[in-house]
Amino acid sequence: MLLIGCGAAHRPGTRRLGLGAFPYLGVSCPVGNAITCDRVGIGVTLRRPAVLLTVKLAGRTVTLSSPSAGSDIWLGYLDHAGLRHGRLAVRARGGYWYGEPLVTPRVVLTVFFRDGTSAVLEGADQLHAGFG
């Protein structure tokens, strides 16, 4: 994972995020390794409680849902992700992709906390062949 800007200027009102906060990205279709549904799942685990998380992926912003009871994972989905043609295009055979060749899109994670501070983590992240 190549991170860009994680050491950027730390301004008052902002917090730093650890590398563990970087999103997990995976193709999220009902049939394993299929890309035909053109959907990507996004999961983020945080150490600190937050009030809002957004992820910018493939030029689009996705607002993640807060963790459900008993979970610490923020979840969201990018529909019409462009897995066949677009910024997340994969080389699939017959509508199936097994994670290679690698696809590493640029991601920007923005986290907003209760105290009014925020944090941003950005860089290239790996798209995985499966999610959930």
C-alpha positions in Angstrom: 0.0 0.0 0.0 1.5 3.4 -1.0 0.3 6.2 1.1 0.4 9.8 -0.1 -0.1 12.7 2.3 -0.4 10.8 5.6 2.5 12.9 6.9 0.9 16.1 5.6 0.6 19.2 7.7 -1.2 18.5 11.0 -3.4 21.5 11.6 -5.3 22.3 14.8 -8.7 20.6 14.6 -7.3 17.6 12.7 -6.2 14.2 13.9 -3.8 11.7 12.5 -5.0 8.2 11.4 -3.0 5.1 11.7 -2.4 2.9 8.6 -4.8 0.4 10.0 -7.6 2.8 9.2 -7.1 2.4 5.5 -10.2 1.0 3.8 -10.6 -2.6 2.6 -11.9 -2.6 -1.0 -13.4 -5.7 -2.5 -15.7 -6.7 -5.4 -19.1 -7.3 -3.9 -21.2 -9.5 -6.2 -23.5 -12.3 -5.1 -21.5 -14.8 -7.1 -17.8 -15.3 -6.1 -15.3 -13.5 -8.3 -18.0 -12.2 -10.6 -17.8 -8.6 -11.6 -21.1 -8.4 -13.4 -22.9 -6.6 -10.6 -20.3 -3.8 -10.9 -20.2 -3.1 -7.1 -17.4 -2.5 -4.7 -17.7 -2.9 -1.0 -15.7 -0.6 1.3 -14.9 -1.5 5.0 -13.1 0.7 7.5 -12.2 -0.2 11.1 -11.3 2.7 13.4 -9.7 2.8 16.9 -11.6 5.9 17.9 -15.3 6.5 17.8 -16.4 8.8 14.9 -19.6 10.4 13.7 -19.1 10.3 9.9 -16.8 8.6 7.4 -16.5 9.2 3.7 -14.4 7.5 1.1 -13.6 9.0 -2.2 -13.0 6.2 -4.7 -12.9 6.3 -8.5 -13.7 10.0 -8.4 -16.9 9.4 -6.4 -17.6 9.9 -2.7 -19.3 7.2 -0.6 -20.7 7.9 2.9 -20.2 4.8 5.0 -22.8 3.4 7.5 -21.8 3.4 11.1 -21.0 0.0 12.7 -24.0 -2.1 13.8 -24.2 -3.4 17.3 -21.4 -5.8 18.1 -19.2 -4.6 15.2 -16.6 -1.9 14.7 -16.6 -1.9 10.9 -18.0 1.1 8.9 -19.5 -0.1 5.6 -20.4 1.3 2.3 -20.8 0.3 -1.4 -20.0 1.9 -4.7 -22.5 0.8 -7.2 -21.8 1.2 -11.0 -18.1 1.2 -10.0 -16.7 0.8 -13.4 -15.2 -2.7 -13.0 -15.5 -3.4 -16.8 -14.8 0.0 -18.2 -13.8 2.9 -15.9 -11.3 3.9 -13.2 -11.6 0.5 -11.5 -11.5 -1.6 -14.7 -10.1 -5.1 -14.1 -9.0 -7.7 -16.6 -11.7 -10.2 -16.3 -12.2 -13.4 -18.2 -15.8 -14.3 -18.9 -17.0 -11.9 -16.3 -14.8 -13.3 -13.5 -11.7 -11.7 -11.8 -9.4 -13.4 -9.3 -7.4 -10.4 -8.1 -4.8 -10.3 -10.8 -3.4 -8.2 -12.3 -3.6 -5.9 -9.3 -5.8 -2.8 -9.4 -4.7 -0.1 -7.0 -7.0 2.9 -7.1 -6.4 6.2 -5.3 -8.5 6.5 -2.1 -9.2 9.4 0.2 -10.7 8.5 3.6 -12.1 11.4 5.6 -13.2 10.8 9.2 -15.2 13.3 11.3 -15.1 13.0 15.2 -17.6 14.2 17.8 -15.3 16.9 19.1 -15.3 18.7 15.7 -11.9 17.5 14.6 -11.3 15.4 11.4 -8.7 13.3 9.8 -7.8 12.5 6.2 -5.8 9.5 4.9 -5.1 9.2 1.3 -3.1 7.0 -1.1 -3.3 4.0 -3.4 -5.2 1.0 -2.0 -5.6 -2.6 -3.4 -8.9 -3.7 -4.8 -9.6 -7.3 -3.7 -11.5 -9.9 -5.6 -14.0 -10.4 -2.8 -15.8 -8.6 -0.1 -17.6 -10.1 2.9 
